[in-house]
């Protein structure tokens, strides 16, 4: 009499096929497939092995593509981060040597004075307020609550909370390290404390950079993504200009804040993307 085909698993002894049918019959999610498994167990086993082999090949190909794509992004992001850090350190070294206006500050301020009159003071006051610590902090809390309770996106919630918090801490540390005095003290526009790098420029670059990143990664249409990214970018630019407008920062302070914020947000995005890659690979492996 012909022996029944046996199923073997690594580390287990061969078990007759029919002993596994009771386990198969427990799954009633797909009744027709359960019926086929019961009537044609040998056919199912062979077909399952072939599909599993193809599935493993597809997983391997997907993993290779993800690895290549992420390596390219990592190299590009790392290069940009390194460039920003080098430029920031070069600028900071000049600030340390000369606490007063740098040559680049003189050029930018003299050029800005010629067009300063076209910007209404009320508008610039609103713009500089949007870059203040209180406004940025309230925005972070509001966005975090929306992502957590509405979207249920825990990863994005942690991202929008931790990245601005870390950027603010680094900015505060560097301000005390370089201890550059402001060109003037104006309290009603939050123009107090040390000057370099600009906290408004750093904070707005980090927060609105986070928003641009989340928008680009979101499910909105391409047109809407472009519109929002342009709006946030223009807002970033005008927040920095508003600090020069009210004479509470040198242009080099604003430039240093932008470089610091851009390097920090890119570094955080790089780490976040690497964590997402690991999560995607884990899910593919568990398919």
C-alpha positions as CSV (number, residue, x, y, z in Angstrom):
1,X,0.0,0.0,0.0
2,X,1.3,3.5,-0.9
3,X,2.5,5.5,2.0
4,X,1.0,8.8,2.8
5,X,3.1,11.9,2.1
6,X,4.5,13.4,5.2
7,X,5.0,17.0,6.1
8,X,8.3,17.9,7.8
9,X,9.2,21.0,9.6
10,X,12.7,22.0,10.7
11,X,13.5,20.5,14.1
12,X,10.3,18.3,14.1
13,X,9.8,14.7,13.2
14,X,7.6,13.7,10.2
15,X,3.9,13.8,10.9
16,X,1.2,12.2,8.7
17,X,-0.7,14.7,6.6
18,X,-4.1,13.8,7.9
19,X,-3.1,14.8,11.5
20,X,-2.7,18.3,10.3
21,X,-6.2,18.5,8.8
22,X,-7.8,19.2,12.1
23,X,-5.7,22.4,12.3
24,X,-6.7,23.3,8.7
25,X,-10.3,22.9,9.4
26,X,-10.1,25.3,12.4
27,X,-9.6,28.2,9.9
28,X,-13.1,29.1,8.6
29,X,-12.1,32.4,7.1
30,X,-12.1,31.0,3.6
31,X,-14.4,27.9,3.6
32,X,-13.8,26.9,0.0
33,X,-10.0,26.9,0.5
34,X,-10.5,24.9,3.7
35,X,-12.5,22.4,1.7
36,X,-9.8,22.1,-1.0
37,X,-7.1,21.6,1.7
38,X,-9.2,18.8,3.2
39,X,-9.9,17.0,-0.2
40,X,-6.6,17.6,-1.9
41,X,-4.0,18.0,0.9
42,X,-1.1,16.8,-1.3
43,X,-2.0,19.3,-4.1
44,X,-2.3,22.1,-1.6
45,X,1.1,21.3,0.0
46,X,2.8,21.3,-3.4
47,X,1.0,24.5,-4.6
48,X,1.8,26.2,-1.3
49,X,5.5,25.3,-1.6
50,X,5.7,26.8,-5.1
51,X,3.8,30.0,-4.0
52,X,6.1,30.3,-1.0
53,X,9.2,30.0,-3.2
54,X,7.9,32.8,-5.5
55,X,6.9,34.9,-2.5
56,X,10.4,34.6,-1.0
57,X,11.9,35.7,-4.4
58,X,9.6,38.7,-4.5
59,X,10.5,39.6,-0.9
60,X,14.2,39.4,-1.7
61,X,13.8,41.7,-4.7
62,X,11.8,44.2,-2.7
63,X,14.3,44.2,0.0
64,X,17.2,44.8,-2.5
65,X,15.3,47.7,-4.1
66,X,14.5,49.3,-0.7
67,X,18.2,48.9,0.4
68,X,19.5,50.6,-2.8
69,X,17.0,53.4,-2.6
70,X,17.7,54.1,1.0
71,X,21.4,54.0,0.6
72,X,21.2,56.7,-2.1
73,X,19.0,58.9,0.1
74,X,21.3,58.4,3.1
75,X,24.4,59.5,1.1
76,X,22.6,62.5,-0.3
77,X,21.1,63.6,3.0
78,X,24.5,63.0,4.8
79,X,26.3,65.2,2.2
80,X,23.8,68.0,2.6
81,X,23.9,67.8,6.4
82,X,27.7,67.8,6.4
83,X,27.7,70.9,4.1
84,X,25.3,72.8,6.4
85,X,27.4,71.9,9.5
86,X,30.7,73.1,7.8
87,X,29.1,76.4,6.6
88,X,27.6,77.0,10.1
89,X,31.0,76.4,11.7
90,X,32.7,78.7,9.3
91,X,30.1,81.4,10.0
92,X,30.4,80.8,13.7
93,X,34.1,81.2,13.6
94,X,33.8,84.6,12.0
95,X,31.2,85.6,14.6
96,X,33.6,84.5,17.4
97,X,36.4,86.7,16.0
98,X,34.2,89.7,15.5
99,X,31.2,90.2,17.8
100,X,30.0,93.2,15.8
101,X,28.6,93.3,12.3
102,X,30.4,91.1,9.7
103,X,31.1,92.2,6.2
104,X,28.2,90.1,4.9
105,X,25.9,91.8,7.5
106,X,26.8,95.3,6.3
107,X,26.1,94.4,2.7
108,X,22.7,92.7,3.4
109,X,21.6,95.5,5.9
110,X,22.4,98.3,3.4
111,X,20.6,96.5,0.6
112,X,17.6,95.7,2.9
113,X,17.3,99.4,4.0
114,X,16.5,100.4,0.4
115,X,13.4,98.1,0.2
116,X,12.4,98.2,3.9
117,X,9.6,100.7,3.3
118,X,7.6,98.4,1.1
119,X,6.8,96.1,4.0
120,X,4.1,97.3,6.4
121,X,5.2,97.2,10.1
122,X,1.9,95.5,11.1
123,X,2.4,92.7,8.6
124,X,6.0,92.1,9.7
125,X,4.9,92.1,13.3
126,X,2.4,89.3,12.5
127,X,5.1,87.3,10.6
128,X,7.7,87.6,13.3
129,X,5.1,86.5,15.9
130,X,4.4,83.4,13.9
131,X,8.1,82.5,14.4
132,X,8.1,83.1,18.1
133,X,8.7,80.4,20.7
134,X,5.1,80.7,22.1
135,X,3.5,80.4,18.7
136,X,5.8,77.5,17.6
137,X,5.2,75.7,20.9
138,X,1.4,76.1,20.7
139,X,1.6,74.9,17.1
140,X,3.6,71.8,18.0
141,X,1.1,70.8,20.7
142,X,-1.9,71.4,18.4
143,X,-0.4,69.4,15.6
144,X,0.7,66.6,17.9
145,X,-2.8,66.3,19.3
146,X,-4.3,66.2,15.8
147,X,-1.9,63.5,14.7
148,X,-2.4,61.5,17.8
149,X,-6.2,61.7,18.4
150,X,-7.4,62.2,14.8
151,X,-4.9,60.4,12.6
152,X,-3.8,57.9,15.2
153,X,-0.3,58.3,13.7
154,X,2.0,57.6,16.7
155,X,5.2,57.9,14.6
156,X,4.4,61.3,13.2
157,X,3.3,62.5,16.6
158,X,6.7,61.6,18.1
159,X,8.4,63.2,15.1
160,X,6.5,66.5,15.4
161,X,7.1,66.6,19.2
162,X,10.8,65.6,19.5
163,X,12.3,67.3,16.5
164,X,11.3,70.9,17.4
165,X,12.1,70.2,21.1
166,X,15.6,69.0,20.2
167,X,16.2,71.9,17.8
168,X,15.2,74.4,20.5
169,X,17.5,72.9,23.0
170,X,20.5,73.0,20.5
171,X,19.7,76.6,19.6
172,X,19.6,77.7,23.3
173,X,22.9,75.9,23.9
174,X,24.7,77.5,21.0
175,X,23.4,81.0,21.9
176,X,25.1,80.7,25.3
177,X,28.2,79.2,23.7
178,X,28.7,82.1,21.2
179,X,27.2,84.8,23.5
180,X,26.8,87.4,20.7
181,X,25.0,90.5,21.6
182,X,22.0,91.7,19.6
183,X,22.2,94.9,17.5
184,X,19.3,96.2,19.6
185,X,16.9,95.0,22.3
186,X,13.2,95.2,21.4
187,X,11.1,93.3,23.9
188,X,7.7,93.5,22.1
189,X,9.1,91.4,19.2
190,X,10.9,88.9,21.5
191,X,14.2,90.6,20.8
192,X,16.0,89.8,24.0
193,X,18.9,87.6,25.0
194,X,21.8,86.5,22.9
195,X,21.7,86.8,19.1
196,X,23.6,84.0,17.3
197,X,22.0,81.8,16.0
198,X,18.6,83.2,15.5
199,X,16.0,81.3,17.5
200,X,13.2,82.4,15.2
201,X,15.1,81.2,12.1
202,X,16.0,77.9,13.7
203,X,12.6,77.2,15.2
204,X,10.7,78.1,12.1
205,X,13.0,76.1,9.9
206,X,12.5,73.0,12.1
207,X,8.8,73.2,12.6
208,X,7.8,74.3,9.0
209,X,10.4,71.9,7.7
210,X,8.6,69.1,9.6
211,X,5.3,70.2,8.1
212,X,6.7,70.2,4.6
213,X,8.2,66.7,5.2
214,X,4.9,65.3,6.5
215,X,2.9,66.9,3.7
216,X,5.2,65.4,1.1
217,X,4.9,62.0,2.7
218,X,1.1,62.3,3.0
219,X,-1.7,61.3,0.7
220,X,-2.6,64.7,-0.6
221,X,-2.5,65.4,-4.3
222,X,0.7,66.6,-5.9
223,X,-0.7,70.0,-6.6
224,X,-1.8,70.5,-3.0
225,X,1.6,69.3,-1.8
226,X,3.4,71.8,-4.0
227,X,1.2,74.7,-2.9
228,X,1.6,73.9,0.9
229,X,5.4,73.5,0.5
230,X,5.7,76.8,-1.3
231,X,3.6,78.6,1.3
232,X,5.7,77.2,4.2
233,X,8.9,78.1,2.4
234,X,7.8,81.7,1.8
235,X,6.8,81.9,5.4
236,X,10.2,80.7,6.5
237,X,11.9,83.3,4.4
238,X,9.8,86.2,5.7
239,X,10.2,85.2,9.3
240,X,14.0,85.6,8.9
241,X,13.5,88.9,7.1
242,X,11.3,90.2,9.9
243,X,14.1,89.7,12.4
244,X,16.4,91.9,10.3
245,X,13.5,94.4,9.7
246,X,13.1,95.0,13.5
247,X,16.9,95.1,13.9
248,X,16.9,92.4,16.6
249,X,19.2,90.2,14.6
250,X,22.2,90.5,12.3
251,X,21.7,88.8,8.9
252,X,24.4,86.3,9.9
253,X,22.3,85.3,12.9
254,X,19.4,84.5,10.6
255,X,21.6,82.6,8.1
256,X,23.2,80.7,11.0
257,X,19.7,79.8,12.3
258,X,18.6,78.5,8.9
259,X,21.8,76.4,8.5
260,X,21.4,74.9,12.0
261,X,17.7,74.2,11.5
262,X,18.1,72.7,8.1
263,X,20.9,70.4,9.2
264,X,18.9,69.3,12.3
265,X,15.7,68.6,10.4
266,X,17.5,66.7,7.7
267,X,19.3,64.6,10.3
268,X,16.0,63.8,12.1
269,X,14.3,62.9,8.8
270,X,17.2,60.6,7.9
271,X,16.8,58.8,11.3
272,X,13.1,58.7,10.9
273,X,13.4,57.2,7.4
274,X,15.8,54.6,8.6
275,X,13.4,53.6,11.3
276,X,10.6,53.4,8.7
277,X,12.8,51.3,6.5
278,X,13.4,48.8,9.3
279,X,9.7,48.6,10.0
280,X,8.9,48.0,6.3
281,X,11.5,45.3,6.0
282,X,10.1,43.7,9.2
283,X,6.6,43.7,7.7
284,X,7.8,42.3,4.4
285,X,9.7,39.5,6.2
286,X,6.5,38.6,8.2
287,X,4.2,38.4,5.1
